[in-house]
Amino acid sequence: MLPSLLLGLLAGLLLGNGLPHFVTGITGRSYPNVFGDGPVPNVLGGWVQLVAASGIVYALTRLDGAPSPLVPLACGAAGVLAAALFHARGLAAGARRAAPGD
């Protein structure tokens, strides 16, 4: 059960972090990422994280003796929330706060 919880949390963190990078990249904006700061590296980095999250979720559905799907989904939701709050608070590396009127 604990591995399912941790994997659900990891999937949520990857999803919550990958989606903003992917969206930033497809809108043509730059944002710091492990692959670089430009739009293309953000699309690639976000895509990798979204694929990894999908793979983890798929693996969780295939585990023998897996707990109710609600347990890893709840942990995944907590991971998405944690990543969203991380980005919303401007804690991501290189993030800059928007000035009033931006």
N, CA, C and O of each residue as an XYZ file, in Angstrom:
408
protein
N       0.815     -1.191      0.000
C       0.000      0.000      0.000
C       0.863      1.261      0.000
O       0.557      2.215     -0.715
N       1.942      1.276      0.797
C       2.807      2.448      0.854
C       3.424      2.764     -0.511
O       3.466      3.935     -0.887
N       3.906      1.767     -1.270
C       4.420      2.096     -2.606
C       3.367      2.744     -3.504
O       3.689      3.638     -4.285
N       2.119      2.304     -3.401
C       1.054      2.914     -4.201
C       0.835      4.370     -3.801
O       0.605      5.229     -4.652
N       0.908      4.637     -2.507
C       0.752      6.016     -2.039
C       1.878      6.901     -2.550
O       1.644      8.005     -3.043
N       3.105      6.403     -2.425
C       4.259      7.192     -2.864
C       4.272      7.382     -4.377
O       4.591      8.465     -4.868
N       3.927      6.331     -5.113
C       3.878      6.460     -6.568
C       2.757      7.400     -7.003
O       2.919      8.149     -7.966
N       1.627      7.367     -6.306
C       0.547      8.301     -6.603
C       0.976      9.743     -6.355
O       0.662     10.633     -7.145
N       1.684      9.968     -5.270
C       2.189     11.299     -4.959
C       3.196     11.749     -6.017
O       3.154     12.893     -6.471
N       4.095     10.852     -6.408
C       5.079     11.177     -7.445
C       4.393     11.511     -8.768
O       4.775     12.469     -9.441
N       3.392     10.734     -9.137
C       2.659     11.014    -10.378
C       1.999     12.386    -10.313
O       2.013     13.127    -11.296
N       1.428     12.729     -9.176
C       0.811     14.036     -9.012
C       1.822     15.168     -9.100
O       1.552     16.198     -9.718
N       2.991     14.983     -8.481
C       4.033     16.001     -8.561
C       4.506     16.193     -9.998
O       4.696     17.321    -10.451
N       4.694     15.083    -10.711
C       5.121     15.178    -12.112
C       4.056     15.861    -12.962
O       4.375     16.704    -13.800
N       2.814     15.506    -12.753
C       1.720     16.122    -13.508
C       1.612     17.613    -13.185
O       1.502     18.445    -14.086
N       1.646     17.940    -11.903
C       1.519     19.334    -11.480
C       2.677     20.208    -11.912
O       2.499     21.412    -12.101
N       3.862     19.633    -12.073
C       5.016     20.399    -12.526
C       5.131     20.376    -14.048
O       5.556     21.362    -14.651
N       4.759     19.270    -14.667
C       4.903     19.151    -16.117
C       3.916     20.001    -16.891
O       4.259     20.553    -17.936
N       2.708     20.111    -16.397
C       1.677     20.858    -17.115
C       2.028     22.339    -17.270
O       1.901     22.859    -18.379
N       2.465     23.052    -16.216
C       2.833     24.460    -16.414
C       3.992     24.641    -17.401
O       3.989     25.577    -18.201
N       4.979     23.748    -17.341
C       6.096     23.856    -18.276
C       5.633     23.614    -19.705
O       6.040     24.329    -20.621
N       4.791     22.620    -19.898
C       4.280     22.319    -21.233
C       3.471     23.499    -21.776
O       3.660     23.907    -22.922
N       2.577     24.043    -20.962
C       1.740     25.165    -21.400
C       2.598     26.397    -21.675
O       2.376     27.099    -22.661
N       3.574     26.663    -20.811
C       4.470     27.796    -21.036
C       5.203     27.638    -22.357
O       5.355     28.601    -23.110
N       5.651     26.433    -22.634
C       6.365     26.187    -23.882
C       5.494     26.342    -25.117
O       5.922     26.947    -26.100
N       4.273     25.803    -25.084
C       3.435     25.884    -26.284
C       2.890     27.287    -26.509
O       2.419     27.597    -27.604
N       2.946     28.142    -25.484
C       2.530     29.526    -25.682
C       3.713     30.403    -26.094
O       3.561     31.613    -26.264
N       4.888     29.794    -26.254
C       6.052     30.509    -26.769
C       6.807     31.341    -25.757
O       7.607     32.198    -26.133
N       6.569     31.105    -24.479
C       7.261     31.878    -23.450
C       8.436     31.092    -22.892
O       8.463     29.863    -22.957
N       9.397     31.809    -22.347
C      10.565     31.185    -21.727
C      10.338     31.062    -20.228
O       9.711     31.921    -19.608
N      10.856     29.985    -19.660
C      10.778     29.749    -18.225
C      11.877     28.759    -17.885
O      12.097     27.819    -18.649
N      12.578     28.931    -16.769
C      13.667     28.022    -16.417
C      13.202     26.569    -16.309
O      12.141     26.276    -15.757
N      14.008     25.691    -16.839
C      13.688     24.271    -16.886
C      15.014     23.516    -16.887
O      16.045     24.101    -17.219
N      15.014     22.252    -16.530
C      16.262     21.480    -16.524
C      16.849     21.335    -17.925
O      18.053     21.121    -18.066
N      16.021     21.446    -18.962
C      16.499     21.312    -20.334
C      16.889     22.654    -20.948
O      17.434     22.672    -22.051
N      16.634     23.767    -20.284
C      16.938     25.102    -20.798
C      15.793     26.054    -20.506
O      14.794     25.674    -19.896
N      15.946     27.304    -20.951
C      14.965     28.331    -20.619
C      13.949     28.620    -21.717
O      12.946     29.282    -21.452
N      14.169     28.158    -22.917
C      13.313     28.525    -24.041
C      12.017     27.733    -24.111
O      11.783     26.821    -23.318
N      11.177     28.100    -25.080
C       9.898     27.404    -25.248
C      10.055     25.920    -25.596
O       9.341     25.082    -25.044
N      10.976     25.586    -26.500
C      11.133     24.179    -26.903
C      11.593     23.311    -25.735
O      11.025     22.239    -25.521
N      12.604     23.737    -24.968
C      12.971     22.922    -23.801
C      11.825     22.758    -22.801
O      11.707     21.712    -22.162
N      10.983     23.783    -22.661
C       9.852     23.666    -21.749
C       8.821     22.680    -22.266
O       8.259     21.910    -21.488
N       8.563     22.692    -23.569
C       7.636     21.702    -24.136
C       8.180     20.304    -23.901
O       7.451     19.418    -23.456
N       9.461     20.102    -24.198
C      10.063     18.771    -24.027
C      10.075     18.341    -22.560
O       9.721     17.204    -22.248
N      10.476     19.233    -21.665
C      10.505     18.901    -20.239
C       9.118     18.611    -19.689
O       8.933     17.660    -18.930
N       8.154     19.423    -20.067
C       6.779     19.194    -19.627
C       6.228     17.899    -20.175
O       5.549     17.151    -19.471
N       6.524     17.636    -21.447
C       6.041     16.401    -22.087
C       6.623     15.170    -21.400
O       5.906     14.203    -21.145
N       7.914     15.202    -21.099
C       8.558     14.070    -20.415
C       7.876     13.814    -19.073
O       7.613     12.665    -18.717
N       7.594     14.875    -18.335
C       6.951     14.710    -17.032
C       5.520     14.190    -17.166
O       5.086     13.363    -16.364
N       4.788     14.664    -18.169
C       3.418     14.182    -18.378
C       3.404     12.712    -18.779
O       2.547     11.953    -18.327
N       4.344     12.309    -19.620
C       4.430     10.901    -20.019
C       4.806     10.030    -18.823
O       4.245      8.950    -18.637
N       5.754     10.499    -18.014
C       6.158      9.734    -16.823
C       4.991      9.597    -15.845
O       4.778      8.522    -15.285
N       4.241     10.668    -15.637
C       3.076     10.603    -14.742
C       2.050      9.619    -15.280
O       1.477      8.839    -14.519
N       1.815      9.651    -16.582
C       0.868      8.711    -17.194
C       1.332      7.271    -17.024
O       0.521      6.388    -16.745
N       2.617      7.029    -17.187
C       3.166      5.683    -17.012
C       3.002      5.178    -15.596
O       2.680      4.009    -15.380
N       3.222      6.051    -14.634
C       3.053      5.666    -13.234
C       1.593      5.346    -12.945
O       1.291      4.345    -12.295
N       0.690      6.187    -13.425
C      -0.738      5.937    -13.203
C      -1.146      4.617    -13.852
O      -1.897      3.842    -13.261
N      -0.656      4.357    -15.062
C      -0.967      3.094    -15.732
C      -0.426      1.916    -14.915
O      -1.121      0.917    -14.733
N       0.799      2.030    -14.427
C       1.387      0.952    -13.627
C       0.585      0.711    -12.352
O       0.413     -0.434    -11.934
N       0.097      1.773    -11.737
C      -0.703      1.622    -10.517
C      -2.000      0.873    -10.783
O      -2.486      0.142     -9.919
N      -2.559      1.051    -11.965
C      -3.803      0.342    -12.284
C      -3.558     -1.133    -12.571
O      -4.492     -1.934    -12.517
N      -2.316     -1.507    -12.876
C      -1.992     -2.880    -13.240
C      -1.422     -3.701    -12.087
O      -1.228     -4.908    -12.233
N      -1.151     -3.075    -10.951
C      -0.568     -3.796     -9.819
C      -1.548     -4.816     -9.268
O      -2.729     -4.520     -9.089
N      -1.060     -6.008     -9.000
C      -1.884     -7.005     -8.321
C      -2.046     -6.605     -6.866
O      -1.083     -6.219     -6.204
N      -3.257     -6.700     -6.382
C      -3.518     -6.354     -4.990
C      -3.444     -4.866     -4.716
O      -3.242     -4.450     -3.576
N      -3.607     -4.063     -5.756
C      -3.569     -2.610     -5.568
C      -4.754     -2.183     -4.707
O      -5.825     -2.786     -4.770
N      -4.556     -1.148     -3.911
C      -5.672     -0.659     -3.106
C      -6.726     -0.029     -4.013
O      -6.566      0.023     -5.232
N      -7.772      0.434     -3.416
C      -8.809      1.134     -4.166
C      -8.158      2.230     -5.009
O      -7.218      2.879     -4.549
N      -8.638      2.444     -6.228
C      -8.037      3.491     -7.062
C      -8.124      4.880     -6.425
O      -7.375      5.782     -6.802
N      -9.017      5.053     -5.479
C      -9.146      6.361     -4.842
C      -7.926      6.725     -4.003
O      -7.613      7.905     -3.848
N      -7.238      5.728     -3.464
C      -6.087      6.008     -2.604
C      -4.957      6.639     -3.409
O      -4.515      7.732     -3.053
N      -4.456      5.997     -4.498
C      -3.403      6.659     -5.259
C      -3.886      7.943     -5.939
O      -3.102      8.874     -6.124
N      -5.167      8.001     -6.312
C      -5.686      9.228     -6.912
C      -5.678     10.379     -5.911
O      -5.354     11.511     -6.271
N      -6.030     10.099     -4.666
C      -5.994     11.137     -3.633
C      -4.558     11.610     -3.408
O      -4.312     12.805     -3.246
N      -3.616     10.673     -3.398
C      -2.208     11.055     -3.252
C      -1.744     11.846     -4.474
O      -0.975     12.798     -4.345
N      -2.209     11.453     -5.652
C      -1.875     12.193     -6.866
C      -2.423     13.608     -6.817
O      -1.747     14.553     -7.225
N      -3.639     13.758     -6.322
C      -4.235     15.086     -6.183
C      -3.420     15.940     -5.211
O      -3.242     17.138     -5.431
N      -2.930     15.325     -4.142
C      -2.084     16.057     -3.191
C      -0.779     16.481     -3.856
O      -0.275     17.574     -3.595
N      -0.233     15.628     -4.710
C       0.988     15.979     -5.434
C       0.772     17.124     -6.407
O       1.617     18.012     -6.518
N      -0.356     17.113     -7.116
C      -0.685     18.208     -8.033
C      -0.825     19.508     -7.247
O      -0.312     20.546     -7.668
N      -1.512     19.458     -6.115
C      -1.681     20.647     -5.289
C      -0.331     21.169     -4.797
O      -0.089     22.376     -4.819
N       0.545     20.273     -4.357
C       1.858     20.696     -3.869
C       2.659     21.375     -4.980
O       3.271     22.418     -4.749
N       2.662     20.794     -6.181
C       3.391     21.403     -7.297
C       2.768     22.742     -7.690
O       3.488     23.687     -8.012
N       1.448     22.830     -7.667
C       0.768     24.080     -8.029
C       1.098     25.180     -7.023
O       1.363     26.317     -7.412
N       1.082     24.850     -5.742
C       1.420     25.844     -4.716
C       2.881     26.269     -4.828
O       3.212     27.432     -4.600
N       3.747     25.333     -5.176
C       5.166     25.628     -5.372
C       5.330     26.674     -6.472
O       6.081     27.636     -6.315
N       4.622     26.478     -7.586
C       4.705     27.429     -8.694
C       3.992     28.738     -8.352
O       4.485     29.815     -8.687
N       2.851     28.657     -7.697
C       2.076     29.853     -7.383
C       2.814     30.773     -6.407
O       2.673     31.994     -6.471
N       3.585     30.193     -5.522
C       4.331     30.996     -4.543
C       5.618     31.565     -5.127
O       6.322     32.319     -4.456
N       5.934     31.204     -6.391
C       7.143     31.724     -7.022
C       8.410     31.090     -6.492
O       9.473     31.710     -6.517
N       8.310     29.859     -6.011
C       9.471     29.181     -5.435
C      10.303     28.433     -6.475
O      11.398     27.965     -6.166
N       9.799     28.318     -7.697
C      10.540     27.610     -8.740
C      11.794     28.395     -9.078
O      11.795     29.626     -9.036
N      12.861     27.686     -9.413
C      14.138     28.322     -9.717
C      13.975     29.301    -10.871
O      13.443     28.946    -11.923
N      14.432     30.525    -10.675
C      14.384     31.526    -11.727
C      13.038     32.187    -11.917
O      12.889     33.026    -12.805
N      12.057     31.834    -11.111
C      10.729     32.440    -11.256
C      10.804     33.888    -10.800
O      11.499     34.223     -9.840
N      10.088     34.721    -11.496
C      10.042     36.123    -11.082
C       8.600     36.498    -10.815
O       7.687     36.054    -11.511
N       8.415     37.293     -9.835
C       7.074     37.768     -9.515
C       6.670     38.821    -10.539
O       7.469     39.681    -10.911
N       5.431     38.746    -10.986
C       4.913     39.743    -11.913
C       4.677     41.047    -11.160
O       4.123     41.059    -10.061
N       5.104     42.126    -11.767
C       4.880     43.428    -11.167
C       3.420     43.813    -11.337
O       2.787     43.374    -12.297
N       2.866     44.613    -10.447
C       1.486     45.048    -10.607
C       1.295     45.709    -11.974
O       2.085     46.562    -12.377
N       0.267     45.317    -12.662
C      -0.008     45.854    -13.984
C       0.624     45.054    -15.115
O       0.431     45.380    -16.287
N       1.385     44.001    -14.775
C       2.003     43.136    -15.799
C       0.981     42.299    -16.495
O       1.324     41.517    -17.382
